[in-house]
């Protein structure tokens, strides 16, 4: 059986556009050319793909079945072309990014979409884990680049640059019995939920205020516990802004307390060469400063 990609394209376009003339416009070809390609495809496959009516085409059962396979072949063909082009230009074939769950946000998704636009042939893989996990993924070579909360001290094999800074906010459940302005004595008496990495990195003093601490390595879990009135937490404002605006959470502060910012690190293995896709990810992430 011999058929061409042009025949497949014509067949798929006719199905999706509802006719030969419409398909011809989409493919920027003459209608007679598309008609010949369809006829040739039916001859080569020995299948009747359409029932011809005076002014329309009706897709047959065989045509409906073949359409899904033809569509898949065209997708794979496009992927092959993109991969060949990437290899010819020396662009990376794959990229694995590890992102701390506490830092997930819509703008990071936008950056990854822009990466795929810039490197359409790349195989992109995204891993989510806590701060220690994403560092371990880079050290093991499972991830090429990672974004995580800054832990100040890093393993010798890791290279890093500053990612972006973000505002930290103190939140409690909206029905938590307290005023908007509280005292340090209040905070020490309430339960505090804190990210596990602060203790694991020896940075408890940067976050912990309470005498009663619950550790958690997942921001969504922390927010869920806060909503249940378990206690308070210091969180990236962008992670809990929706819950604040919806009235599920509220912010509390100390008298005359100034805005508090923390920052992120972008990590990669020192011995691994930096490719164009990783560089683009780093540059884009750094534009998120002060989010």
N, C-alpha and C positions, 0 to 999 in steps of 0.2 A: 504494500500500500504506500503510495507516494502522494503527499500533499504538502502545500507550502504554508508558511506562516501568514502570507497575504490572504490565502483562502480562509484560514481560521479567523483572521481579523474581519474579513468580509462577512462570514457567517455570524460571528458574535455581534457585529454592528447591526446587521439586519434584524436579528432577534431583539436587540435592545432598543433600536430606533423605530422598529415597527414597519420597515419597508426598505426596498432597495434604494429609492431616491434619497430617503432620509439618511440611510447609512452612507451613501456616496458623499453627501454633504459633510458628514462627520469625518469621513476618511479623506476628504479633499480629493476625491476621484470622480471620474465620469460614471454615471449610472450604468452604462453599458459594460464598463470594466468590472464593476462590482457584480453585475449579473453573470458575466462570464466566469468570475472567480467562484461564485456560488454553484453554478452548473458544473464546473470542473471539480469542485469539492465533492458534490454528490456522485459524480461519475467515479472519482478516485476511491471513495469510500463505499460505493455501491449501496448507498442509502438514499431514501426519499426523505429529505429534511423538511420540506414545505409542500403543502398542497396549494397549487396555483389556482387562484380565483381571478376573474376578469380584472379586478381593481385592487386585489390584496393578496397577501400570502398568509397561509395558516400553518403554524408550526405543528409538525407531526409528533407523535409520541417518541419516535426515534430522535427527532430533532431536539425535543425537550431534554432527553437523556444525554445527548451528546453535548448540548450547550454547556452544562456544568463542567465537563471535562475540558472542553475547548477553552473556556474561561480560565481554568486553572493552568493550562499549558501556556497561555498568553502571559499570565502573571509570572510564571517561572521563567519564561523567555525574557521578560523585562528585567527580572532580578539578575539573570545571567549577564545581560548586556551591561547593567550597572556595575556588576562585580568586575567584569572584564575592563570596563573603563576605569574603575577605581585602581585595579592592579596596574594598568598601564600608566596611570598618573602617579603611582606610588602612594596613594591615599590608603588609610588603614582599612582592613577588611572587617574588623570587629572591635567593639569597645564594651567593656563591662564597667558600669558605674555603681558604686555602693553609696547609699544615702541613709544617713541617720534618720530613724523614724520620727524623731522629735523635730526634724527640720523640713519635713515634707510640706510643700505648698504648691499652689497652682503655677507660680512663676518658674519653678524648677521643671514642671511638665512642659512649659512653653520653651524653655531652653533645650530640652531634649527633642522637641518637635523641630526646632531650628537646626539642631545637629543632623537630624534625618534629612532635612531639606538640603543642607550643605554637603552631606555625604550619603546620597540615596542608596548606595550599594552596601552600606555598612550593616553588620549584624549587631544590634544594640541589645544589651542585657542590663537590667536594673535590679540591684539587690537592696533590700531594706533590712536593717537590723539596728541594734543599739550601738552606742559609741564604741564600745570595745569590740563588738563584732565587725564593724566596718573596717576598723584598723587591722584586725586579724585577717580579713579578706584581702587587704592590700599586701600584707606581709607574706601571705601564702601564695600570692600571684593570682588568686581567684578574681580579684577586681583590679582594674587598671588604675582607677582613680576613685577617690572617696571624698565625701563631704560629711563632716561630723562636728559636734560641739568641740571647742578647743579644750584640750586637756593639759595644755602648757608643755608637759614633758612627753616626748615620743620615743619610740624604739629607734635605735641608731640607724637601721636600714631604711627608715622612712624619710622622705623629703616633704616639705610642707610650705604652703603660703597661706596668708590670711584670706579667708573667703569673704563673708559679709558679716556685718554686725547687725544686731536686732535689739529692739526694746524688750525688756523683761517686765512682766506685770504680775502682781500678786492677786490671785483670784480665790473666791469662795463661792459656795452655792448662793443663789439669789435670795433664798429664805434663811441663810445663816444668820443667827442672831448677833449682829454686831453693827456698829456705826461704820460710815465710810472711812473715817479716820480712827485708827486704833493705836494702842501703845505697844512698846516692845514687850511689856509684861503680858499683854494679851497674846501676842504671837508665840511666846515661849510656853504658854499654857495650852494652846490648841495643837492638835495634831498637824504635822506638816508632811506632805508627800513630796519626795525629792527624787530626782533622777539618780539611778544607781551609780552612774559614772563619776559623780562627784566624790563618793567615798572611794571607789576603785582607783581614782586618780589622785587621791589625797587632797581634794579640793573642797571638803565639807564646809570649811569656814566661809567659802565664797557663796554658799547657798543656805546652809542649815541655820535656823534661828530657834526652832522649837526643841523642847526636851523630849518630845514624843515624835519619832520619825518613822514614816513608812517609805521604804525604798521601792522604786518601780523603774523599769527600763523602757517603758512605752508611754508616749505622750497621750495617746488616746485613752489608755487605761487610767492615767492620772486624771484626765478631765472627767472620765466617767465616775471615778471615786469622789471627786470634788462635787459633782452634781448631786451625789447621794448625801452630801453634808458631812463627809468623813473628816474634812479638814481643809487646809489651804495649800497652795503651791505657788512657786515662782515659775512662770512659763513664758516662752516666747509669745509676745502679744499676738503675732499673726496666727498662732496655733489656736488661740481661744477667742479670737475676735468675733467669730460668728455666734458663739455661745453667749458672749457678752451682749451683743446687739440683739439677740433673740430673748434676752432676759433670763437665761438659765444660770448664768454666772454674773457676779459683780466684782468689781475691783475694790481693794482696800489698801490704804497707805498709812504710813506714819506721818506725824505732823512735820511739815517742812521737808518732806522727803523729795529728793531730786530724781529725775528719770534715771533708770538703771539700764545699762546696755551690756550685752555679752557678745561674743563673736564666735565664728566658725573657722575651721581649718579645712583646707583641701590637701589631700595626701596622695602620694604615689611612691612606688618603690624606687629608691635612689638609683639602683642599677639598671632600671628599665628605661630605655630611650623614650622621650616624650614625643608622641605623634601629633598630627595636626588636629585630630578630633579631640584629644585630651586637652590640648592647648585652648581650643575653642570653648570647651566646657568650662575651663578655669576662668577664662576671660569673661565669659557671660555671667558666671556665678558672682564674680567680683563686682559686677554692676548692680547687684541687689543690695548694696550697702545701705544700712540704716532702715531696714524694712520693718 
